[in-house]
């Protein structure tokens, strides 16, 4: 039976983790994912370097062992040559000594050749491991580059999402009947303006229908009639001074200064043409 305290602890940790993920900043989470991928790539690169280094070390040991084999082979041949020379000279003791030396070199040669075979097998395995390590590093580098490119894309999408949220919030606040705080809505401002305009129209209508309004209309009508009459007088004066077609001949000489206009029958001064 599971311990209830352990179950409660695991539940609380899972709940706490879910709350953190719910309220975490996506930008920070993206950066954390990229940093984790970079650490993984760095660790894989170091491990691959160790594998390749082991392969290089085995290669150096193999080369040294091959060089030792060549030296042993030369020593064995030299010892056998000395054995033949001592035998030919009838020196059995020398021949025996050189033969023992040749056998010792031969034993060392066998041991070295066996070691070379073992090193070759290890070197072949190290070559395969090094090739796999290089391939793994290259593949992980490609994955890391893809994640970095994906980070740029996700950050761009995150900024677009934030902008869209702001636009949606603005549109939602404009469409609501009551604006947040003490700020009036556009509908309230429109109603206020229309109310003032309607009140102004009502006041003007009342003013026009009152006695003072009628008196003002009569005065305005009198001014308009006087203006119209004055305009007709000016037009008649201008037609009187203009020469009709086929009318009287033009005087021979025109005075340098215009004569004073003749007085009217009532003794008043004649109107000057319009514009003089």
LINURSUL-V947687 format. One record per run of one state. SS is the DSSP state (@ for helix, = for strand, . for the rest). FROM is the first residue (numbers start at 0). LEN is the number of residues. If there is no record, write none. Layout:
# LINURSUL-V947687
ss:SS from:FROM len:LEN
ss:SS from:FROM len:LEN
This chain:
# LINURSUL-V947687
ss:. from:0 len:3
ss:@ from:3 len:20
ss:. from:23 len:2
ss:@ from:25 len:64
ss:. from:89 len:2
ss:@ from:91 len:84
ss:. from:175 len:10
ss:@ from:185 len:24
ss:. from:209 len:1
ss:@ from:210 len:31
ss:. from:241 len:35
